[in-house]
Amino acid sequence: MPTNLNPYLSFRDNAAEAMEFYQSVFGGDLTMSKFGDYPMGMDPAENEKVMHAQLVAPGGMILMGADTPASMEHSAAGGNVSCSLSGTDVDELRGYWTGLTAGGTETVPFEKAPWGDWFGMCVDRFGVSWLVNGGGTPEA
């Protein structure tokens, strides 16, 4: 089995809403477990928070996320990490772009870039940074 690298996003109290948003953008199957499903001596007030969520989207994309318990430090999304989407199907990527920017902020418009591909950068409504690059040839 190959090793996979999957984005794992941390939220403070809104992981379910965020992961449902990403499902609306990317499609696919979303599973979520709550802290209350696995009693581990946590504060019962956090039982309904998401312990682990996994979105398996068409084409093999996997996005994971969870709520950070109140007892743990939480850094705001964005920071020094961005999620990158790339491929040769510009129409598909444009659809993802439209979904991700709904309620978010375009930092670089999705348009033809100097290197010939379509490219854009945005921060979605949950504070997650995205880079979208489409065109060219598939990478080997």
N, C-alpha and C positions, 0 to 999 in steps of 0.2 A: 504494500500500500504506500502511495507517495505521501510525503509530508506536505501539509497545506498551511498557508499563512492566511489567517482570516482576521479582518478588523473586528475588534471587540470594544464596543462603545460603552462608556460609563455615564450614567445619568443620576440625577438626584430627584427621585420621586416621580419621574415621568417616563420611565423606560417603556411601559406598555403602550402609551400614546405614541412615543417615537417609533417603536418597532412596528406598530400598526401603520404609521405613516410610511415607513420604508416599504412595507408590504404593498401599500397602495401605489407606490412608485415603481417597484421592481416586479411585483407579482410574486408568485411562489407560495410555499408553505411555511407558516409561522408557528412555532411551538414556544410556549412560555411556562416556566415553573416559578412558583412564588415561594418566598421564604417560609410561609406557613405550611407548605407541602412537605418540608423536611425540617422538623423541629430540631434546632441546634442550640437551644438556650438563648435565642435572640429575643429582643424586646417584642412582645406580642403586637405592639402597635405597628410593627413592620411586616406582619404576616402577609399583607396583600401586595407588598412590593415585589418586583421581579428579581428573582435570584439568578435566573438565566433565561435568555431568549435566543432563539436561533431562527433566522430566515434563510431558507434554501430557495433561491430564485432560479428560474429557467436559465439554462446555459451553465449551471454549476456555481453561480455566485453564492457565497455564504457570508452573511452579516450577523454578528452576535452582539448582545448587549445585556445590561443589567442595571438595576438601581444600586447605588452605593449606600450601604447602611449608614444611619446617622452617626454611629460610633466610629466611622472611618472617614479619613480626609477625602474630599472630592475636589478635583481640579476641573475647572470649566472645560467644556469641549473645545476643540480647536487647538489652541496652543501651538505645539510644535509637531503635530501630526495631521495629515490630511488623508482622506480616502480618495483613491484615484480610479476612475473608470476609463477604460480605453478599449478600442476595437475598430473594426472596419465598417460596421453598419452605422453610418452617421444618423440615419433616421431613428434607429433604436436609441442611440445615445442622446439625440435631441429630445426624445420623449422622456428619458430619465432626467435630463436637464430641466425640462419644463416642470416635472414633478418636484425635483429637489429645490428649485428656486421659489416655488409657491410658498409665500409667507417668509421667505428668506431674503438674502441679499446677494446680488450678482456683484462680484468684485472684479471680474474680467468677463465681458460679454462672450457668449458662445458664438464665435464667428471664425471666419477663415484666418488662420495664423500665418505668420511669415514662412514657416516651414512647410506649408501646404495643407496641413490637416485643419480640422475644425477643433477649436479649443476654447474652454471657458473655465472660470473658477467662481465658486460661490460658497456661501455659508448658509446652511439650511436653517429652518426655524428653530432647531434644537441646538444651534451653535456648532454643528459639525461642518468642517471645511471639506470641500470636494473639488477635485480637478477632473474635468471631462475632456478627453482627447479622442477624436474620431477621424478615420481616414487612413490613408497610406496602405501598407500591406500588412497582413498578419505577421506577428513576431514568431520566430521559430522557437 
